[in-house]
Amino acid sequence: MTGWSTKIIAMTDALGNLVRFTLIPGQHYDTVGVAPLLEPADFEGLLADKAFDVHWIVDTIRAQGARVVIPQRRNRLDRRPFDGALFKARHLIENFFCKLKEFKRIAMRSDKTDRSFAAMIYLTAAIINSR
């Protein structure tokens, strides 16, 4: 599956450190890789972009007692409150991806298998956390 279009769907903590991630083929929707990340975890809220504004994700997060901070798509019929000030903290995940892509092997997706690509992501995340 690893190739030029492989997507990394990641979850970070409140400090921007990697908690867990999944790899999905580039041609799939981002929401395909979310289910393993939402397995019962100890988090108080989930900040994500509009791509993750789907009913099953919102319902899963709420069932765990966590806050949903996802901007809503324009066509959503059941509107929910949105905390724009808290959403600004989402830049931490973007910063994590920028730091991750500083490593050429990650940015170029030069690993041949999913297992080696995932190992490089773990190694790179450890290096980023040690800085």
C-alpha atoms as an extended CHARMM CRD file, in Angstrom:
* protein
*
       131  EXT
         1         1  MET       CA              0.0000000000        0.0000000000        0.0000000000  PROA      1               0.0000000000
         2         2  THR       CA              2.8370000000        2.4320000000        0.6890000000  PROA      2               0.0000000000
         3         3  GLY       CA              3.3090000000        4.7290000000       -2.2310000000  PROA      3               0.0000000000
         4         4  TRP       CA              3.4780000000        8.3520000000       -3.2420000000  PROA      4               0.0000000000
         5         5  SER       CA             -0.1040000000        9.0020000000       -2.2340000000  PROA      5               0.0000000000
         6         6  THR       CA             -0.2100000000        7.1540000000        1.1090000000  PROA      6               0.0000000000
         7         7  LYS       CA             -1.9990000000        9.2130000000        3.7570000000  PROA      7               0.0000000000
         8         8  ILE       CA             -1.0960000000        9.3910000000        7.4170000000  PROA      8               0.0000000000
         9         9  ILE       CA             -4.0740000000        9.8850000000        9.7270000000  PROA      9               0.0000000000
        10        10  ALA       CA             -2.6620000000       10.8500000000       13.1280000000  PROA      10              0.0000000000
        11        11  MET       CA             -3.8040000000       11.7180000000       16.6310000000  PROA      11              0.0000000000
        12        12  THR       CA             -1.6490000000       13.8930000000       18.8640000000  PROA      12              0.0000000000
        13        13  ASP       CA             -1.9470000000       14.9170000000       22.4890000000  PROA      13              0.0000000000
        14        14  ALA       CA             -2.5130000000       18.4770000000       23.7190000000  PROA      14              0.0000000000
        15        15  LEU       CA              1.2100000000       19.2130000000       23.3040000000  PROA      15              0.0000000000
        16        16  GLY       CA              1.3760000000       18.0310000000       19.6970000000  PROA      16              0.0000000000
        17        17  ASN       CA              3.1170000000       14.7140000000       20.4390000000  PROA      17              0.0000000000
        18        18  LEU       CA              2.1150000000       11.6670000000       18.4210000000  PROA      18              0.0000000000
        19        19  VAL       CA             -0.2980000000        9.3450000000       20.2370000000  PROA      19              0.0000000000
        20        20  ARG       CA             -1.2280000000        6.9720000000       17.3970000000  PROA      20              0.0000000000
        21        21  PHE       CA             -1.6720000000        6.9050000000       13.6480000000  PROA      21              0.0000000000
        22        22  THR       CA             -2.9040000000        4.8170000000       10.7400000000  PROA      22              0.0000000000
        23        23  LEU       CA             -1.8480000000        4.6050000000        7.1180000000  PROA      23              0.0000000000
        24        24  ILE       CA             -4.4190000000        4.5660000000        4.3370000000  PROA      24              0.0000000000
        25        25  PRO       CA             -4.1660000000        4.5220000000        0.5500000000  PROA      25              0.0000000000
        26        26  GLY       CA             -4.2210000000        7.9870000000       -0.9800000000  PROA      26              0.0000000000
        27        27  GLN       CA             -7.3830000000        7.3910000000       -2.9780000000  PROA      27              0.0000000000
        28        28  HSD       CA             -9.5330000000        6.7040000000        0.1300000000  PROA      28              0.0000000000
        29        29  TYR       CA            -11.4380000000        9.2830000000        2.1540000000  PROA      29              0.0000000000
        30        30  ASP       CA             -9.6500000000       10.4590000000        5.3050000000  PROA      30              0.0000000000
        31        31  THR       CA            -12.4570000000        9.1010000000        7.4780000000  PROA      31              0.0000000000
        32        32  VAL       CA            -11.5470000000        5.5110000000        6.5120000000  PROA      32              0.0000000000
        33        33  GLY       CA             -8.5350000000        5.5670000000        8.8480000000  PROA      33              0.0000000000
        34        34  VAL       CA            -10.2130000000        7.1870000000       11.8430000000  PROA      34              0.0000000000
        35        35  ALA       CA            -11.9050000000        4.1950000000       13.5070000000  PROA      35              0.0000000000
        36        36  PRO       CA             -8.7050000000        2.6630000000       14.9690000000  PROA      36              0.0000000000
        37        37  LEU       CA             -7.7290000000        6.0580000000       16.3810000000  PROA      37              0.0000000000
        38        38  LEU       CA            -11.0180000000        6.4380000000       18.2360000000  PROA      38              0.0000000000
        39        39  GLU       CA            -10.7290000000        3.1720000000       20.1430000000  PROA      39              0.0000000000
        40        40  PRO       CA            -11.4070000000        3.9590000000       23.7860000000  PROA      40              0.0000000000
        41        41  ALA       CA             -8.7880000000        6.4400000000       24.7960000000  PROA      41              0.0000000000
        42        42  ASP       CA             -8.3800000000        8.9230000000       27.5770000000  PROA      42              0.0000000000
        43        43  PHE       CA             -9.0620000000       12.2320000000       25.8840000000  PROA      43              0.0000000000
        44        44  GLU       CA            -11.4040000000       15.0670000000       26.7750000000  PROA      44              0.0000000000
        45        45  GLY       CA            -11.9260000000       16.3970000000       23.2800000000  PROA      45              0.0000000000
        46        46  LEU       CA            -11.1390000000       15.8590000000       19.6500000000  PROA      46              0.0000000000
        47        47  LEU       CA            -10.1190000000       18.7070000000       17.3690000000  PROA      47              0.0000000000
        48        48  ALA       CA            -10.2810000000       17.9350000000       13.6600000000  PROA      48              0.0000000000
        49        49  ASP       CA            -10.9420000000       19.6430000000       10.3520000000  PROA      49              0.0000000000
        50        50  LYS       CA            -14.1260000000       19.5640000000        8.2680000000  PROA      50              0.0000000000
        51        51  ALA       CA            -13.1490000000       16.3400000000        6.5290000000  PROA      51              0.0000000000
        52        52  PHE       CA            -13.9600000000       14.5000000000        9.7760000000  PROA      52              0.0000000000
        53        53  ASP       CA            -17.4250000000       16.0390000000       10.2330000000  PROA      53              0.0000000000
        54        54  VAL       CA            -19.4130000000       12.8280000000        9.7740000000  PROA      54              0.0000000000
        55        55  HSD       CA            -22.1170000000       11.4460000000       12.0440000000  PROA      55              0.0000000000
        56        56  TRP       CA            -20.4020000000        8.2110000000       13.1070000000  PROA      56              0.0000000000
        57        57  ILE       CA            -17.2330000000       10.0440000000       14.2020000000  PROA      57              0.0000000000
        58        58  VAL       CA            -19.1610000000       12.6880000000       16.1560000000  PROA      58              0.0000000000
        59        59  ASP       CA            -21.3600000000       10.0220000000       17.7790000000  PROA      59              0.0000000000
        60        60  THR       CA            -18.3410000000        7.8850000000       18.7520000000  PROA      60              0.0000000000
        61        61  ILE       CA            -16.5750000000       10.8230000000       20.3520000000  PROA      61              0.0000000000
        62        62  ARG       CA            -19.6710000000       11.8930000000       22.2520000000  PROA      62              0.0000000000
        63        63  ALA       CA            -20.2700000000        8.3150000000       23.4390000000  PROA      63              0.0000000000
        64        64  GLN       CA            -16.8160000000        8.4350000000       25.0630000000  PROA      64              0.0000000000
        65        65  GLY       CA            -17.7970000000       11.6200000000       26.8700000000  PROA      65              0.0000000000
        66        66  ALA       CA            -15.3940000000       13.8360000000       24.9350000000  PROA      66              0.0000000000
        67        67  ARG       CA            -16.0030000000       17.2240000000       23.3240000000  PROA      67              0.0000000000
        68        68  VAL       CA            -16.3390000000       17.4860000000       19.5870000000  PROA      68              0.0000000000
        69        69  VAL       CA            -14.4980000000       20.4760000000       18.1320000000  PROA      69              0.0000000000
        70        70  ILE       CA            -14.9300000000       20.0040000000       14.4070000000  PROA      70              0.0000000000
        71        71  PRO       CA            -16.1440000000       22.7850000000       12.1000000000  PROA      71              0.0000000000
        72        72  GLN       CA            -19.3740000000       21.7620000000       10.4450000000  PROA      72              0.0000000000
        73        73  ARG       CA            -19.9180000000       21.4000000000        6.7590000000  PROA      73              0.0000000000
        74        74  ARG       CA            -22.3420000000       23.8690000000        5.2270000000  PROA      74              0.0000000000
        75        75  ASN       CA            -24.8180000000       21.1370000000        4.3260000000  PROA      75              0.0000000000
        76        76  ARG       CA            -25.1040000000       19.7270000000        7.8820000000  PROA      76              0.0000000000
        77        77  LEU       CA            -28.7410000000       19.8430000000        8.9930000000  PROA      77              0.0000000000
        78        78  ASP       CA            -28.2720000000       19.1720000000       12.7110000000  PROA      78              0.0000000000
        79        79  ARG       CA            -26.0440000000       22.0580000000       13.8120000000  PROA      79              0.0000000000
        80        80  ARG       CA            -24.0700000000       21.7500000000       17.0380000000  PROA      80              0.0000000000
        81        81  PRO       CA            -22.1990000000       24.3500000000       19.0840000000  PROA      81              0.0000000000
        82        82  PHE       CA            -18.6370000000       25.0210000000       17.9350000000  PROA      82              0.0000000000
        83        83  ASP       CA            -15.8060000000       26.4160000000       20.0730000000  PROA      83              0.0000000000
        84        84  GLY       CA            -13.7280000000       28.4790000000       17.6430000000  PROA      84              0.0000000000
        85        85  ALA       CA            -11.2390000000       29.5600000000       20.3120000000  PROA      85              0.0000000000
        86        86  LEU       CA            -10.4360000000       25.9450000000       21.2360000000  PROA      86              0.0000000000
        87        87  PHE       CA            -10.2410000000       24.9860000000       17.5580000000  PROA      87              0.0000000000
        88        88  LYS       CA             -7.2350000000       27.2920000000       17.1520000000  PROA      88              0.0000000000
        89        89  ALA       CA             -5.1760000000       24.7480000000       19.1130000000  PROA      89              0.0000000000
        90        90  ARG       CA             -5.4970000000       22.4100000000       16.1110000000  PROA      90              0.0000000000
        91        91  HSD       CA             -2.3760000000       24.0430000000       14.7170000000  PROA      91              0.0000000000
        92        92  LEU       CA             -0.4000000000       21.6280000000       16.9270000000  PROA      92              0.0000000000
        93        93  ILE       CA             -1.2580000000       18.6740000000       14.6770000000  PROA      93              0.0000000000
        94        94  GLU       CA             -0.3530000000       20.7510000000       11.6350000000  PROA      94              0.0000000000
        95        95  ASN       CA              2.9590000000       21.6220000000       13.2910000000  PROA      95              0.0000000000
        96        96  PHE       CA              3.5560000000       17.9150000000       13.9500000000  PROA      96              0.0000000000
        97        97  PHE       CA              3.0640000000       17.0960000000       10.2630000000  PROA      97              0.0000000000
        98        98  CYS       CA              5.4110000000       19.9350000000        9.2650000000  PROA      98              0.0000000000
        99        99  LYS       CA              8.0740000000       18.5660000000       11.6120000000  PROA      99              0.0000000000
       100       100  LEU       CA              7.4670000000       15.0430000000       10.3290000000  PROA      100             0.0000000000
       101       101  LYS       CA              7.9400000000       16.1440000000        6.7240000000  PROA      101             0.0000000000
       102       102  GLU       CA             11.3150000000       17.7060000000        7.5530000000  PROA      102             0.0000000000
       103       103  PHE       CA             12.6040000000       14.1460000000        7.3290000000  PROA      103             0.0000000000
       104       104  LYS       CA             13.1140000000       13.3740000000        3.6640000000  PROA      104             0.0000000000
       105       105  ARG       CA             12.3460000000        9.6860000000        4.0030000000  PROA      105             0.0000000000
       106       106  ILE       CA              8.8700000000       10.5090000000        5.3560000000  PROA      106             0.0000000000
       107       107  ALA       CA              8.1730000000       13.3520000000        2.9300000000  PROA      107             0.0000000000
       108       108  MET       CA              9.2020000000       11.2650000000       -0.0970000000  PROA      108             0.0000000000
       109       109  ARG       CA              7.5410000000        8.0690000000        1.1970000000  PROA      109             0.0000000000
       110       110  SER       CA             10.5800000000        6.1130000000        0.1320000000  PROA      110             0.0000000000
       111       111  ASP       CA              9.8560000000        2.9940000000        2.1950000000  PROA      111             0.0000000000
       112       112  LYS       CA              8.6480000000       -0.0150000000        0.2600000000  PROA      112             0.0000000000
       113       113  THR       CA              6.2730000000       -1.5040000000        2.8300000000  PROA      113             0.0000000000
       114       114  ASP       CA              3.7030000000       -0.2040000000        5.2880000000  PROA      114             0.0000000000
       115       115  ARG       CA              5.6020000000       -1.7740000000        8.1530000000  PROA      115             0.0000000000
       116       116  SER       CA              8.8590000000        0.0240000000        7.3740000000  PROA      116             0.0000000000
       117       117  PHE       CA              7.0490000000        3.3070000000        6.6860000000  PROA      117             0.0000000000
       118       118  ALA       CA              5.2200000000        3.0490000000       10.0380000000  PROA      118             0.0000000000
       119       119  ALA       CA              8.5180000000        2.2590000000       11.7840000000  PROA      119             0.0000000000
       120       120  MET       CA             10.0630000000        5.3920000000       10.2780000000  PROA      120             0.0000000000
       121       121  ILE       CA              7.1070000000        7.4650000000       11.4850000000  PROA      121             0.0000000000
       122       122  TYR       CA              7.5370000000        6.1080000000       15.0240000000  PROA      122             0.0000000000
       123       123  LEU       CA             11.2820000000        6.7630000000       14.9040000000  PROA      123             0.0000000000
       124       124  THR       CA             10.7930000000       10.2600000000       13.5320000000  PROA      124             0.0000000000
       125       125  ALA       CA              8.1400000000       11.0400000000       16.1630000000  PROA      125             0.0000000000
       126       126  ALA       CA             10.5590000000        9.9280000000       18.8840000000  PROA      126             0.0000000000
       127       127  ILE       CA             13.2360000000       12.2310000000       17.4770000000  PROA      127             0.0000000000
       128       128  ILE       CA             10.7410000000       15.1200000000       17.3180000000  PROA      128             0.0000000000
       129       129  ASN       CA              9.6650000000       14.4940000000       20.9400000000  PROA      129             0.0000000000
       130       130  SER       CA             13.2760000000       14.4430000000       22.1140000000  PROA      130             0.0000000000
       131       131  ARG       CA             14.0080000000       17.9260000000       20.7440000000  PROA      131             0.0000000000
